[in-house]
């Protein structure tokens, strides 16, 4: 929803896993070196426009930034 993207970080905090309270803390504790290396590839993640799922550019940029910020948080950068 568009309202969710106004403050995507606050929205993400409302979406917690059922089995543990903090995804980032859990992931940091359990991630292997291989997974961290794979995660680094997402630092420059960009969506490609798709003819069927034509999301607007503003929405895609917000999501791309969130992904990049979450990757940095997971990697401790």
VMD Tcl script that builds the backbone (N, CA, C; Angstrom):
set m [mol new atoms 231]
animate dup $m
set s [atomselect $m all]
$s set {name element resname resid chain x y z} {
  {N N UNK 1 A 0.832 -1.174 0.000}
  {CA C UNK 1 A 0.000 0.000 0.000}
  {C C UNK 1 A 0.883 1.246 0.000}
  {N N UNK 2 A 0.407 2.292 -0.605}
  {CA C UNK 2 A 1.179 3.530 -0.668}
  {C C UNK 2 A 1.469 4.101 0.714}
  {N N UNK 3 A 0.496 3.999 1.631}
  {CA C UNK 3 A 0.708 4.519 2.980}
  {C C UNK 3 A 1.871 3.817 3.676}
  {N N UNK 4 A 2.053 2.549 3.410}
  {CA C UNK 4 A 3.123 1.780 4.035}
  {C C UNK 4 A 4.498 2.281 3.618}
  {N N UNK 5 A 4.597 2.860 2.439}
  {CA C UNK 5 A 5.893 3.301 1.938}
  {C C UNK 5 A 6.284 4.692 2.425}
  {N N UNK 6 A 5.362 5.397 3.049}
  {CA C UNK 6 A 5.703 6.734 3.568}
  {C C UNK 6 A 6.813 6.639 4.605}
  {N N UNK 7 A 6.756 5.614 5.435}
  {CA C UNK 7 A 7.813 5.351 6.412}
  {C C UNK 7 A 8.054 3.845 6.416}
  {N N UNK 8 A 8.766 3.390 5.391}
  {CA C UNK 8 A 8.940 1.954 5.172}
  {C C UNK 8 A 9.689 1.286 6.337}
  {N N UNK 9 A 10.583 2.005 6.989}
  {CA C UNK 9 A 11.306 1.418 8.126}
  {C C UNK 9 A 10.353 1.147 9.293}
  {N N UNK 10 A 9.469 2.078 9.567}
  {CA C UNK 10 A 8.483 1.871 10.634}
  {C C UNK 10 A 7.544 0.722 10.270}
  {N N UNK 11 A 7.142 0.665 9.011}
  {CA C UNK 11 A 6.273 -0.422 8.555}
  {C C UNK 11 A 6.962 -1.779 8.735}
  {N N UNK 12 A 8.242 -1.853 8.370}
  {CA C UNK 12 A 8.976 -3.119 8.478}
  {C C UNK 12 A 9.057 -3.583 9.926}
  {N N UNK 13 A 9.141 -2.633 10.866}
  {CA C UNK 13 A 9.212 -3.004 12.282}
  {C C UNK 13 A 7.920 -3.666 12.761}
  {N N UNK 14 A 6.820 -3.426 12.063}
  {CA C UNK 14 A 5.553 -4.047 12.459}
  {C C UNK 14 A 5.419 -5.459 11.916}
  {N N UNK 15 A 6.334 -5.879 11.077}
  {CA C UNK 15 A 6.295 -7.198 10.461}
  {C C UNK 15 A 7.396 -8.065 11.068}
  {N N UNK 16 A 7.100 -8.670 12.209}
  {CA C UNK 16 A 8.105 -9.486 12.895}
  {C C UNK 16 A 7.792 -10.960 12.694}
  {N N UNK 17 A 8.827 -11.793 12.638}
  {CA C UNK 17 A 8.603 -13.236 12.519}
  {C C UNK 17 A 7.881 -13.782 13.749}
  {N N UNK 18 A 7.126 -14.823 13.567}
  {CA C UNK 18 A 6.355 -15.415 14.664}
  {C C UNK 18 A 7.240 -16.170 15.659}
  {N N UNK 19 A 8.394 -16.646 15.214}
  {CA C UNK 19 A 9.202 -17.512 16.074}
  {C C UNK 19 A 10.329 -16.802 16.814}
  {N N UNK 20 A 10.641 -15.571 16.466}
  {CA C UNK 20 A 11.679 -14.802 17.148}
  {C C UNK 20 A 11.391 -13.320 16.937}
  {N N UNK 21 A 11.793 -12.465 17.889}
  {CA C UNK 21 A 11.356 -11.069 17.849}
  {C C UNK 21 A 12.115 -10.151 16.890}
  {N N UNK 22 A 13.353 -10.440 16.583}
  {CA C UNK 22 A 14.154 -9.503 15.795}
  {C C UNK 22 A 14.868 -10.233 14.663}
  {N N UNK 23 A 14.373 -10.038 13.446}
  {CA C UNK 23 A 14.943 -10.715 12.284}
  {C C UNK 23 A 16.413 -10.384 12.108}
  {N N UNK 24 A 16.766 -9.105 12.204}
  {CA C UNK 24 A 18.144 -8.685 11.948}
  {C C UNK 24 A 19.088 -9.347 12.950}
  {N N UNK 25 A 18.755 -9.312 14.224}
  {CA C UNK 25 A 19.615 -9.933 15.239}
  {C C UNK 25 A 19.746 -11.439 14.992}
  {N N UNK 26 A 18.625 -12.086 14.687}
  {CA C UNK 26 A 18.652 -13.523 14.410}
  {C C UNK 26 A 19.519 -13.829 13.190}
  {N N UNK 27 A 19.337 -13.069 12.120}
  {CA C UNK 27 A 20.098 -13.308 10.893}
  {C C UNK 27 A 21.591 -13.083 11.115}
  {N N UNK 28 A 21.942 -12.026 11.836}
  {CA C UNK 28 A 23.361 -11.750 12.098}
  {C C UNK 28 A 24.016 -12.912 12.845}
  {N N UNK 29 A 23.289 -13.495 13.779}
  {CA C UNK 29 A 23.830 -14.600 14.579}
  {C C UNK 29 A 23.976 -15.889 13.786}
  {N N UNK 30 A 23.142 -16.085 12.797}
  {CA C UNK 30 A 23.112 -17.375 12.107}
  {C C UNK 30 A 23.704 -17.356 10.707}
  {N N UNK 31 A 24.030 -16.187 10.176}
  {CA C UNK 31 A 24.544 -16.095 8.808}
  {C C UNK 31 A 25.959 -16.640 8.691}
  {N N UNK 32 A 26.172 -17.397 7.643}
  {CA C UNK 32 A 27.509 -17.911 7.360}
  {C C UNK 32 A 28.278 -16.903 6.498}
  {N N UNK 33 A 29.573 -17.115 6.345}
  {CA C UNK 33 A 30.386 -16.245 5.490}
  {C C UNK 33 A 29.852 -16.272 4.054}
  {N N UNK 34 A 29.475 -17.429 3.590}
  {CA C UNK 34 A 28.943 -17.559 2.229}
  {C C UNK 34 A 27.672 -16.720 2.054}
  {N N UNK 35 A 26.802 -16.770 3.035}
  {CA C UNK 35 A 25.570 -15.985 2.961}
  {C C UNK 35 A 25.862 -14.488 2.992}
  {N N UNK 36 A 26.837 -14.076 3.808}
  {CA C UNK 36 A 27.218 -12.662 3.845}
  {C C UNK 36 A 27.782 -12.223 2.500}
  {N N UNK 37 A 28.584 -13.086 1.882}
  {CA C UNK 37 A 29.136 -12.761 0.566}
  {C C UNK 37 A 28.018 -12.607 -0.469}
  {N N UNK 38 A 27.036 -13.480 -0.394}
  {CA C UNK 38 A 25.901 -13.392 -1.321}
  {C C UNK 38 A 25.073 -12.133 -1.046}
  {N N UNK 39 A 24.925 -11.805 0.216}
  {CA C UNK 39 A 24.167 -10.620 0.603}
  {C C UNK 39 A 24.825 -9.339 0.087}
  {N N UNK 40 A 26.147 -9.300 0.085}
  {CA C UNK 40 A 26.872 -8.120 -0.413}
  {C C UNK 40 A 26.494 -7.783 -1.859}
  {N N UNK 41 A 26.124 -8.799 -2.617}
  {CA C UNK 41 A 25.727 -8.567 -4.014}
  {C C UNK 41 A 24.454 -7.729 -4.109}
  {N N UNK 42 A 23.681 -7.686 -3.023}
  {CA C UNK 42 A 22.444 -6.905 -3.024}
  {C C UNK 42 A 22.665 -5.432 -2.692}
  {N N UNK 43 A 23.890 -5.046 -2.350}
  {CA C UNK 43 A 24.143 -3.647 -2.008}
  {C C UNK 43 A 23.784 -2.697 -3.148}
  {N N UNK 44 A 23.964 -3.118 -4.353}
  {CA C UNK 44 A 23.651 -2.283 -5.525}
  {C C UNK 44 A 22.402 -2.783 -6.246}
  {N N UNK 45 A 21.499 -3.428 -5.525}
  {CA C UNK 45 A 20.290 -3.995 -6.103}
  {C C UNK 45 A 19.423 -2.924 -6.762}
  {N N UNK 46 A 18.979 -3.196 -7.984}
  {CA C UNK 46 A 18.059 -2.316 -8.711}
  {C C UNK 46 A 16.994 -3.186 -9.374}
  {N N UNK 47 A 15.761 -2.725 -9.314}
  {CA C UNK 47 A 14.681 -3.417 -10.010}
  {C C UNK 47 A 14.766 -3.140 -11.503}
  {N N UNK 48 A 14.371 -4.109 -12.299}
  {CA C UNK 48 A 14.185 -3.901 -13.735}
  {C C UNK 48 A 12.697 -3.729 -13.963}
  {N N UNK 49 A 12.334 -2.751 -14.766}
  {CA C UNK 49 A 10.918 -2.528 -15.065}
  {C C UNK 49 A 10.361 -3.751 -15.780}
  {N N UNK 50 A 9.146 -4.101 -15.435}
  {CA C UNK 50 A 8.494 -5.263 -16.020}
  {C C UNK 50 A 7.193 -4.801 -16.661}
  {N N UNK 51 A 6.913 -5.222 -17.886}
  {CA C UNK 51 A 5.716 -4.733 -18.571}
  {C C UNK 51 A 4.407 -5.128 -17.874}
  {N N UNK 52 A 4.378 -6.277 -17.244}
  {CA C UNK 52 A 3.146 -6.722 -16.595}
  {C C UNK 52 A 2.969 -6.085 -15.215}
  {N N UNK 53 A 4.059 -5.982 -14.464}
  {CA C UNK 53 A 4.005 -5.429 -13.106}
  {C C UNK 53 A 4.635 -4.048 -13.124}
  {N N UNK 54 A 3.939 -3.113 -13.691}
  {CA C UNK 54 A 4.488 -1.791 -13.922}
  {C C UNK 54 A 4.331 -0.910 -12.681}
  {N N UNK 55 A 5.183 -1.131 -11.686}
  {CA C UNK 55 A 5.165 -0.294 -10.495}
  {C C UNK 55 A 5.817 1.040 -10.817}
  {N N UNK 56 A 5.357 2.091 -10.173}
  {CA C UNK 56 A 5.917 3.401 -10.503}
  {C C UNK 56 A 7.338 3.547 -9.959}
  {N N UNK 57 A 8.115 4.409 -10.608}
  {CA C UNK 57 A 9.539 4.562 -10.296}
  {C C UNK 57 A 9.776 4.965 -8.843}
  {N N UNK 58 A 8.927 5.843 -8.318}
  {CA C UNK 58 A 9.089 6.296 -6.932}
  {C C UNK 58 A 8.985 5.122 -5.964}
  {N N UNK 59 A 8.003 4.273 -6.188}
  {CA C UNK 59 A 7.796 3.095 -5.329}
  {C C UNK 59 A 9.000 2.148 -5.414}
  {N N UNK 60 A 9.486 1.916 -6.614}
  {CA C UNK 60 A 10.640 1.028 -6.787}
  {C C UNK 60 A 11.877 1.590 -6.088}
  {N N UNK 61 A 12.099 2.893 -6.181}
  {CA C UNK 61 A 13.268 3.521 -5.536}
  {C C UNK 61 A 13.190 3.385 -4.018}
  {N N UNK 62 A 12.007 3.569 -3.461}
  {CA C UNK 62 A 11.843 3.425 -2.013}
  {C C UNK 62 A 12.180 1.997 -1.580}
  {N N UNK 63 A 11.691 1.027 -2.326}
  {CA C UNK 63 A 11.952 -0.378 -1.983}
  {C C UNK 63 A 13.430 -0.713 -2.182}
  {N N UNK 64 A 14.045 -0.222 -3.252}
  {CA C UNK 64 A 15.476 -0.451 -3.484}
  {C C UNK 64 A 16.313 0.117 -2.338}
  {N N UNK 65 A 15.972 1.317 -1.894}
  {CA C UNK 65 A 16.718 1.929 -0.797}
  {C C UNK 65 A 16.546 1.109 0.482}
  {N N UNK 66 A 15.327 0.646 0.729}
  {CA C UNK 66 A 15.093 -0.168 1.922}
  {C C UNK 66 A 15.921 -1.453 1.882}
  {N N UNK 67 A 15.951 -2.101 0.731}
  {CA C UNK 67 A 16.748 -3.334 0.591}
  {C C UNK 67 A 18.219 -3.031 0.873}
  {N N UNK 68 A 18.741 -1.960 0.281}
  {CA C UNK 68 A 20.138 -1.585 0.508}
  {C C UNK 68 A 20.434 -1.284 1.972}
  {N N UNK 69 A 19.529 -0.543 2.622}
  {CA C UNK 69 A 19.705 -0.216 4.033}
  {C C UNK 69 A 19.665 -1.476 4.900}
  {N N UNK 70 A 18.750 -2.388 4.580}
  {CA C UNK 70 A 18.642 -3.629 5.364}
  {C C UNK 70 A 19.894 -4.494 5.169}
  {N N UNK 71 A 20.414 -4.533 3.963}
  {CA C UNK 71 A 21.646 -5.300 3.704}
  {C C UNK 71 A 22.788 -4.724 4.535}
  {N N UNK 72 A 22.929 -3.410 4.539}
  {CA C UNK 72 A 23.995 -2.770 5.332}
  {C C UNK 72 A 23.817 -3.102 6.810}
  {N N UNK 73 A 22.596 -3.079 7.278}
  {CA C UNK 73 A 22.321 -3.396 8.682}
  {C C UNK 73 A 22.697 -4.844 8.988}
  {N N UNK 74 A 22.364 -5.757 8.100}
  {CA C UNK 74 A 22.686 -7.169 8.297}
  {C C UNK 74 A 24.193 -7.419 8.274}
  {N N UNK 75 A 24.890 -6.656 7.443}
  {CA C UNK 75 A 26.339 -6.820 7.342}
  {C C UNK 75 A 27.082 -6.029 8.405}
  {N N UNK 76 A 26.362 -5.208 9.153}
  {CA C UNK 76 A 26.998 -4.411 10.207}
  {C C UNK 76 A 27.766 -3.227 9.666}
  {N N UNK 77 A 27.328 -2.708 8.532}
  {CA C UNK 77 A 28.022 -1.548 7.923}
  {C C UNK 77 A 27.318 -0.261 8.264}
}
mol reanalyze $m
mol bondsrecalc $m
mol representation Tube
mol addrep $m
